[in-house]
């Protein structure tokens, strides 16, 4: 029978040993903060999306030609938004920042050489938003030359009261990085080493169960993840002026993430014959997730085949969910992301407990 008392006792012993390890504390608490400092200082912009939402309030031919000209490039894909919708809210509901509004009477004003402003929504820190602005400017210039007079202009807009920065999108990515790295590598190393050194065999002689041992590790890394989260958010906000929303919607991801990656590390470590082979398998699993899940660079800016790979990686849904909650306030999409993470976590946890053996046959 599962015992909370035994679980907490094991958690206390493990925590004391972990705190004495400077290496573990460094990679759990300090290293993610260093990454925020480095990337926040180096990059002035990053991220974006290939999909651009367009809302056409005009019914004439010129606006259709304008959209066709925008669509002629392969750099962006236009998606139509109904004219009656609130455009800013629509972008938020899609967790997007790139969009274009074509005003009413576009065709009539263009024909009469009256001034017109095409409104471009975007994230000023995003490389893709910069591309959208450049493409729009190019099409505007072409229409002005064709019309014989400079009547079209661009009105830049953002989807929130404050402009997004690169650091805003970096924080959820690095929180996901912290959720992955420390639990995964630690449990791969601990479980494979305990297996080799017969520590598990010794533990089998105690009342502690396999589930209790694993749950205590999950609880520890939940605590470490919460501390790391606070440090990273504080660094981003205080030093770089990051704009992130802190709500209770973040908490489920900070709980489900450690559950998933502690279990995965345990599964890899105990399924390997040696710590060396466990480390190799752990790296093969971890590094693709680290670089393809949106930790440092947006998934939507990657080639299509890499996006397909990213969508099968569990870390992608952790980072995407945190971004939906902290940046866009899109709780519907975040709930879907959380559901994917929880399902995968429960499956991996079940496999880890089932395949984990105190003693080798």
Secondary structure by P-SEA (a helix, b strand, c coil): cccaaaaaaaaaaaaaaaaacaaaaaacccaaaaaaaaaaacccbbbbbcbbbbbbccccaaaaaaaaaaaccccbbbbbcccccaaaaaaaaaccccbbbbbcaaaaaaaaccccccccccccccaaaaaaaaaaaaaaaaaaaaaccccbbbbbbbcccccccaaaaaaaaaaaaaaccaaaaaaaaaaaaaaaaaaaaaaaaccccaaaaaaaaaaaaaaaaaaaaaaaaaaaaaccbbbbbbcccaaaaaaaaaaaaaaaaaaaaaacccaaaaaaaaaaaccccccccccccccccccaaaaaaaaacaaaaaaaaaaaaccccaaaaaaaaaaaaaaaaaaaaaaaaaacccccc
